[in-house]
Amino acid sequence: MKQITAVIKPFKLDEVREGLAELGVSGLTVTEVKGFGRQKGHTELYRGAEYVVDFLPKIKVEVVVKDEDVDRCIDAILRAAKTGKIGDGKIFVTAIEQVVRIRTGETDDAAI
């Protein structure tokens, strides 16, 4: 099993969720986060004063899938989240050793 973590632009969340749902991904976790990469920050004007916004709002989407579903899920996220502009985000894939569904005690593939 693998955990796919995608950090995306907030307005792309619905498209990413729909793309994963089409593949049969039944659950995901979404977190509002802030950060920066190459995009750095940007300056804004507020009441005549200019200030730097260092951390930009992003959305972190996390899903756990079977090993054989990883590439299809990554492709779906890429298609849905890509704008072609700086700040589109990143996708991280990490190994998951064990999953346990608290309600039933099911483990691993049966639990996701």
N, C-alpha and C positions, 0 to 999 in steps of 0.2 A: 504494500500500500504506500501511497505517496500523498503528501500534502502539497497542494498548489496554492501559493499565496501570490495574489496579483495586487499591485498598487496602481490604481487607475485614476483618471479624472472623474470627478463626481458625476458629471452629466452623462457618463457612459455606463453607469451602474445598471440601468434597466436593460440595455442591450446585452451586457455581459450575462446578466441573470437569465434572460431569455435564451441566449445561445447555449448556456450550460443546461438549462431545462430541456432543450431540444435533444440533448445527448442523454437525458435520463438522470442527470445529477439531481438528487432529491433533497439535498440540504447544503446550505452554505452559511458562513458567518460573515457579516459585514460590519466593519468598524470605520468610523470617521477618524482620520488621522491627519497630521500635518507633517510636512517635511520638504526637503529640497534635494536636488541632484544637480545635474548640469544646468537645469533651468534657473538655478539660483533663486533669487527672489525678484521682486520688482518694486518700483517706487509708486506711491499713490499720493494724491493730494487730498488733504482733509482740512477744511476751514482755512485754506490759504497756506497751510504748512505741508511741506513734502516730507514723507517718511518712507522707510524701507520695510517691506513685508518680507521677512526672511523665510518664514515657513508657509508653504502654500497648502491649501486644503486638498486632501486626496481621500480616496476610499480604498480600504484594504479588504479584499475578498479572499476568504480562505475556504477551500474545499478539500476533502479527503476522498480519494478515488482508488480503485484497483489499478495495479501497475499497467495493465493493458489499455486503460482509458486515459492515461496521462497525455499522450500526444494529441488525441482528439480534443481534449479539454483545453490544452494550450492553444491549439489552432482556433477554437471557438472564441477564446478570450482575445487572441490577437485580432481576429476579424472584427469583433465587436468594439474593442477599445481603441483601435488605431485611428488617429486623426492625421498622422504624418507630420505632426508638429512636435517641437520639443516639449517634454513634460508628459508624454503619453503614459509613462510608467514603466514598471518592471514586473516580471514573473519569476518567482522563486519556486523550486521544487525540492522538497526534502523527504527523506524516508521516514515512515511511521512504523514503529516496532509493534505497537499493540493498540487496539481500540476496544473499549468495553461500553456497551449500552447500559446505562445505569438502571433503567426501568426493568429490563428483562435479563440482564446478565450476559446477553449475546456478546460474542467477541469477534474481532477482526472483520473479515468480509461481511459476515452476517450483521455486523453492527453498523456498517456504513450504508 
